[in-house]
Structures are given as C-alpha cells and as structure tokens.
C-alpha cells in the first residue's frame, strides 16, 4: 500500500537518502533543514512523499508560479522527482504525480512543467505515459557553483 502525504521534518533523513539516489551525492543536511523550514512556511511549495509500507519510497516537489501572460493563470514547476529503485514500476511514481497534478488543478494552474536530464530515458518514458511531451521544447539550465 502506498500513501501520499506532505513531507514532514522527521522525514528529512529518508528524503536525504532518496536525493542521494537521485543525484549520486549526499545532501548538506544542515542546509536541507533550513530550506525545509522555508518550504514548509511557503504555501507555493508542495513537497510530497510516497510512503510504501510506512517507509519513504518517493518524492516530488511542486512550486506554484504566478504568470502575467494571457489569462494570468499560475503554472506548476515539478522538480526533484524520485522513486527509490527498490519500488519502481509499482505505481508509486504515478500516485505521486497524480497528487501533484490534482494540487495544480486545484490551484487553477494552466499547466505543469518539468525538465529531465537527457540521459534519464526510463524517466522520459514514464513522463510521456503521464501525458507530458505533447509539446516538445528545448530546456536549458545554467548552473552556478
């Protein structure tokens, strides 16, 4: 059984392990705790966890962004999508993404947007099955060290 709920302070150690799986390096736990407090206090951030048999098995973060174009509807940016390799292909990711989409629609978002590294082909197939990809766009990132 999979339960989706907001990530809480006590979930941060398990979330840190998931993020290590995502990016291949451990999180700065002190900084993570500071940023978590900011996120928890900001209603435009949605940090969700998927709990499989009581353990954190996946996570997604959505950020509601305001827009000044057209109907001026907000949009949802999706980031840090991860499902532990131990429970992939069991519907965990689908449940996470369905819940963040439900929130986006509830907030009257016009669309959701995400980027995924070019090398993550399995993730791309997953996103396409969820309806992403109808509109092919080029994504760019500029990283700061």
Buried (B, 14 or more C-beta within 10 A) or exposed (E): EBEBEEBEEEBBEBBBBBBEEBEEEEBEEEEBEEEBEEBBEEEBBBBBBBBBEEEBBBBBBBBBEEEEEEEEEBBBBBEBBBBBEEBBEBBBBBBBBEBBBEBBEEBEBBEBBBEBEEEEEEBBEBBEEBEBEEEEEEEEEEEEE
